[in-house]
């Protein structure tokens, strides 16, 4: 006995109600698409994220409870000993101070300076494309190449000290690369100089969405350039400012190359300028004296610090939107 043709649509709808797939009222190719097909397209990204992201993260947490060595071999589970050691480690707290200080100084400047730069180059003036390209050029350069250039500029016989001496502004060379505080400040300057052009692009895109009518209305009301910037431009790009602040904060906590290039392999005199990533390299990756378990514990602490900063930024963003 064959089923009446008119009952086929009802049966199809019933099957689709209990099995994954497109909705009952879908049409065209969606009617014949298998439920697993979208997952098949996502499979390479899922595998890559799992292998290179999720697994290393979970493995780092597990290793932090052991005394594993950088080159592998037998190890013992030590529980919370690495975290207890970390809390009493003066070098860890010094690296944490440097990382937080780096973020506290770099983040506000990196949020504001690229915005000012974007406002300057936003206007369509003759030759403005040259300046946009010039400001963006440091972004394209390798961090190592930029670091070597700054070494040459800031050394005792470098261009900066030579120019200041010839201008009779200083009597002896400024120890940019030998004083611990000057190394840290110079590294911050390098980070700012290299990142200005990148975040300028963010702000240029955001400024294009600020209605010109608001600027015109404010100008008619007698608002000057500074008041228009404060009351029109900044509120219009507030979301981008929060994004730049979050990205810069995360990057500041992960800074390594700048300190290495300007402070040397020791991270400044006596390791005084080491940041948390620098400290992780020293205590966790040294093939002779390193302790991968302790380095993993410091990595977990760095992750917690970064996560806390991100959550704080998200909360501030929600409060501003409310």
C-alpha positions as CSV (number, residue, x, y, z in Angstrom):
1,X,0.0,0.0,0.0
2,X,1.5,3.3,-1.1
3,X,1.2,6.5,1.0
4,X,-1.0,9.2,-0.6
5,X,1.2,11.9,-2.1
6,X,-0.5,14.7,-0.1
7,X,0.8,13.2,3.1
8,X,4.5,13.5,2.0
9,X,4.9,17.2,3.0
10,X,3.5,16.5,6.4
11,X,5.9,13.6,7.0
12,X,8.8,15.8,5.8
13,X,7.8,18.5,8.3
14,X,7.6,16.0,11.1
15,X,11.0,14.6,10.4
16,X,12.6,18.0,10.3
17,X,11.0,18.8,13.6
18,X,12.9,16.0,15.4
19,X,16.2,16.0,13.4
20,X,18.9,18.7,13.0
21,X,18.8,20.7,9.8
22,X,17.1,23.7,8.2
23,X,13.7,24.8,9.3
24,X,10.6,23.3,7.9
25,X,9.8,26.4,5.9
26,X,13.2,26.6,4.3
27,X,13.5,26.6,0.6
28,X,16.0,26.0,-2.2
29,X,19.3,24.4,-1.4
30,X,18.7,24.6,2.3
31,X,16.2,21.7,2.0
32,X,18.9,19.4,0.9
33,X,21.7,20.6,3.2
34,X,23.0,18.2,5.9
35,X,23.0,19.5,9.4
36,X,26.8,18.7,9.8
37,X,27.8,20.6,6.6
38,X,28.5,24.0,8.4
39,X,30.5,22.2,11.0
40,X,32.6,20.6,8.2
41,X,33.5,24.0,6.9
42,X,34.4,25.1,10.5
43,X,36.5,22.0,11.2
44,X,39.9,23.4,10.1
45,X,39.4,26.5,12.4
46,X,38.2,24.3,15.3
47,X,41.1,21.9,15.0
48,X,43.6,24.8,14.7
49,X,42.2,26.6,17.7
50,X,42.2,23.4,19.8
51,X,45.7,22.3,18.8
52,X,47.4,25.8,19.1
53,X,45.2,27.5,21.6
54,X,43.1,25.3,23.9
55,X,45.5,22.4,24.4
56,X,48.6,24.6,25.2
57,X,46.5,26.6,27.6
58,X,45.2,23.6,29.5
59,X,48.7,22.0,29.4
60,X,50.2,25.1,30.9
61,X,47.8,24.9,33.8
62,X,48.7,21.2,34.4
63,X,52.4,21.9,34.1
64,X,52.2,24.7,36.7
65,X,51.5,22.0,39.4
66,X,54.7,20.1,38.6
67,X,58.4,20.6,38.7
68,X,58.9,19.8,34.9
69,X,62.1,20.8,33.2
70,X,62.2,22.8,29.9
71,X,63.8,19.9,28.0
72,X,61.4,17.3,29.3
73,X,62.1,14.2,31.3
74,X,60.8,12.9,34.6
75,X,58.9,15.2,36.9
76,X,56.9,15.2,40.1
77,X,53.6,16.8,41.0
78,X,54.3,19.5,43.5
79,X,50.8,20.9,44.0
80,X,50.6,24.5,44.9
81,X,54.4,24.8,45.6
82,X,55.1,26.9,42.5
83,X,52.3,29.4,43.3
84,X,53.5,29.6,46.9
85,X,57.0,30.3,45.7
86,X,55.7,32.9,43.3
87,X,54.0,34.9,46.0
88,X,57.3,35.2,47.9
89,X,59.5,35.8,44.9
90,X,60.7,39.4,44.8
91,X,61.8,39.1,41.2
92,X,58.2,38.1,40.3
93,X,56.8,41.2,42.0
94,X,59.4,43.4,40.3
95,X,58.4,42.0,36.9
96,X,54.7,42.5,37.8
97,X,55.4,46.1,38.8
98,X,57.2,46.8,35.5
99,X,54.4,45.3,33.5
100,X,51.7,47.2,35.3
101,X,53.7,50.4,35.1
102,X,54.2,49.8,31.4
103,X,50.4,49.4,31.0
104,X,49.5,52.4,33.2
105,X,51.7,54.8,31.1
106,X,51.4,53.4,27.6
107,X,47.6,52.7,27.6
108,X,46.4,56.3,28.2
109,X,48.9,57.7,25.7
110,X,48.1,55.1,23.1
111,X,44.4,55.8,23.4
112,X,44.8,59.6,23.1
113,X,47.8,60.2,20.8
114,X,46.5,58.1,17.8
115,X,43.2,59.9,18.1
116,X,44.9,63.3,17.9
117,X,46.9,62.0,14.9
118,X,43.8,60.7,13.2
119,X,42.1,64.1,13.6
120,X,45.1,65.8,12.0
121,X,45.3,63.6,9.0
122,X,41.6,63.1,8.5
123,X,41.1,66.2,6.3
124,X,41.6,65.8,2.6
125,X,44.4,68.3,2.1
126,X,47.0,68.3,-0.7
127,X,49.8,65.8,0.2
128,X,48.0,64.4,3.2
129,X,48.4,60.9,1.8
130,X,52.2,61.2,2.3
131,X,51.8,61.9,6.0
132,X,49.3,59.1,6.5
133,X,51.8,56.7,4.9
134,X,54.7,58.1,6.9
135,X,52.9,57.7,10.2
136,X,51.9,54.1,9.3
137,X,55.4,53.1,8.1
138,X,56.7,52.0,11.6
139,X,53.9,49.5,11.8
140,X,55.3,47.7,8.8
141,X,58.8,47.5,10.1
142,X,60.0,44.5,12.1
143,X,60.2,45.0,15.9
144,X,63.8,43.8,15.8
145,X,64.8,46.3,13.1
146,X,63.1,49.1,15.0
147,X,64.8,48.0,18.2
148,X,68.2,48.1,16.6
149,X,67.5,51.5,15.1
150,X,66.5,52.8,18.6
151,X,69.7,51.3,20.0
152,X,71.7,53.3,17.5
153,X,69.7,56.5,18.3
154,X,69.9,56.2,22.1
155,X,73.4,54.9,22.7
156,X,75.9,57.1,24.4
157,X,77.4,58.0,21.0
158,X,74.1,57.9,19.2
159,X,72.3,60.5,17.3
160,X,70.2,61.8,20.2
161,X,73.1,62.3,22.6
162,X,75.3,63.7,19.9
163,X,72.7,66.3,18.8
164,X,72.0,67.3,22.4
165,X,75.7,67.7,23.1
166,X,76.3,69.8,20.0
167,X,73.3,71.9,20.9
168,X,74.9,72.4,24.4
169,X,71.8,71.1,26.1
170,X,73.7,68.4,28.0
171,X,77.3,68.0,29.2
172,X,77.5,64.3,29.2
173,X,75.6,61.5,27.5
174,X,72.2,60.6,28.9
175,X,72.3,56.8,29.8
176,X,69.2,55.8,27.9
177,X,70.5,52.2,27.6
178,X,72.2,51.7,31.0
179,X,69.9,53.4,33.5
180,X,67.0,51.1,34.5
181,X,64.3,53.7,34.6
182,X,65.4,55.3,31.3
183,X,65.5,51.9,29.7
184,X,61.9,51.3,30.7
185,X,60.8,54.7,29.5
186,X,62.7,54.3,26.3
187,X,60.9,51.0,25.7
188,X,57.6,52.7,26.3
189,X,58.5,55.3,23.8
190,X,59.4,52.6,21.2
191,X,56.0,50.9,21.8
192,X,54.2,54.2,21.3
193,X,56.1,55.1,18.2
194,X,55.5,51.8,16.6
195,X,51.8,51.6,17.5
196,X,50.6,55.1,16.7
197,X,50.1,54.4,13.0
198,X,48.2,51.1,13.6
199,X,45.7,52.6,16.0
200,X,45.4,55.8,13.9
201,X,43.8,53.6,11.3
202,X,41.2,52.4,13.9
203,X,40.3,56.0,14.7
204,X,40.2,57.1,11.0
205,X,37.5,54.5,10.4
206,X,35.6,55.6,13.6
207,X,35.8,59.3,12.7
208,X,34.2,58.6,9.4
209,X,31.1,57.5,11.3
210,X,30.8,60.7,13.3
211,X,28.0,62.8,11.7
212,X,29.4,66.1,10.3
213,X,26.1,67.8,11.3
214,X,27.2,67.5,14.9
215,X,30.4,69.4,14.2
216,X,28.6,72.0,12.2
217,X,25.9,72.5,14.9
218,X,28.6,72.9,17.6
219,X,30.5,75.4,15.4
220,X,27.3,77.4,14.9
221,X,26.8,77.4,18.7
222,X,30.2,79.0,19.0
223,X,32.2,75.9,20.1
224,X,35.9,76.0,19.3
225,X,38.1,73.2,18.0
226,X,38.9,72.0,21.5
227,X,35.3,71.9,22.7
228,X,34.2,70.2,19.5
229,X,36.9,67.6,20.0
230,X,35.9,67.0,23.6
231,X,32.1,67.0,23.2
232,X,31.6,65.7,19.7
233,X,34.6,63.7,18.5
234,X,35.4,61.8,21.7
235,X,31.9,60.7,22.4
236,X,31.6,59.6,18.8
237,X,34.6,57.3,18.9
238,X,34.2,56.1,22.6
239,X,33.7,52.5,21.5
240,X,36.9,52.6,19.5
241,X,38.7,54.2,22.4
242,X,37.7,51.3,24.7
243,X,38.8,48.8,22.0
244,X,42.2,50.5,21.6
245,X,42.6,50.6,25.4
246,X,41.9,46.9,25.8
247,X,44.2,45.9,23.0
248,X,47.0,48.2,24.1
249,X,46.6,47.0,27.7
250,X,46.9,43.3,26.7
251,X,49.9,44.2,24.5
252,X,51.6,46.1,27.3
253,X,51.4,43.2,29.7
254,X,52.9,41.0,27.0
255,X,55.8,43.3,26.0
256,X,59.1,41.5,25.5
257,X,61.0,42.6,22.4
258,X,61.3,46.3,23.4
259,X,62.9,45.4,26.7
260,X,65.2,42.8,25.2
261,X,66.4,45.1,22.4
262,X,67.1,48.1,24.6
263,X,68.0,46.4,27.9
264,X,69.9,43.4,26.6
265,X,69.5,39.8,27.4
266,X,69.4,40.4,31.1
267,X,66.5,42.8,30.9
268,X,68.3,45.9,32.1
269,X,71.0,46.2,34.8
270,X,70.5,43.3,37.1
271,X,67.2,42.4,35.5
272,X,65.6,45.5,36.9
273,X,63.5,46.1,33.7
274,X,62.2,42.6,33.2
275,X,58.5,42.3,32.5
276,X,56.4,39.2,33.2
277,X,57.0,37.6,29.7
278,X,60.7,38.3,30.1
279,X,60.7,36.8,33.6
280,X,58.8,33.7,32.3
281,X,61.6,33.2,29.7
282,X,64.3,33.4,32.4
283,X,62.8,31.1,35.0
284,X,60.9,28.7,32.7
285,X,62.9,28.3,29.5
286,X,66.5,28.2,30.5
287,X,67.8,24.8,29.5
288,X,70.2,24.5,32.4
289,X,68.5,26.1,35.4
290,X,64.9,26.7,34.2
291,X,61.8,25.2,35.9
292,X,59.0,24.9,33.4
293,X,56.5,24.3,36.2
294,X,57.4,27.5,37.9
295,X,57.4,29.4,34.5
296,X,53.9,27.9,33.8
297,X,52.7,29.2,37.2
298,X,53.9,32.7,36.3
299,X,52.2,32.3,32.9
300,X,48.9,31.5,34.6
301,X,49.4,34.6,36.8
302,X,50.0,36.7,33.7
303,X,46.8,35.2,32.1
304,X,44.8,36.1,35.2
305,X,46.1,39.6,35.2
306,X,45.3,40.0,31.5
307,X,41.8,38.5,32.0
308,X,41.1,40.9,34.8
309,X,42.1,43.9,32.7
310,X,39.9,42.7,29.8
311,X,36.9,42.2,32.1
312,X,37.4,45.6,33.6
313,X,37.5,47.2,30.2
314,X,34.3,45.4,29.2
315,X,32.6,46.6,32.4
316,X,33.6,50.2,31.7
317,X,32.3,49.9,28.2
318,X,28.9,48.6,29.3
319,X,28.7,51.4,31.9
320,X,29.4,54.1,29.2
321,X,26.8,52.6,26.9
322,X,24.2,52.5,29.6
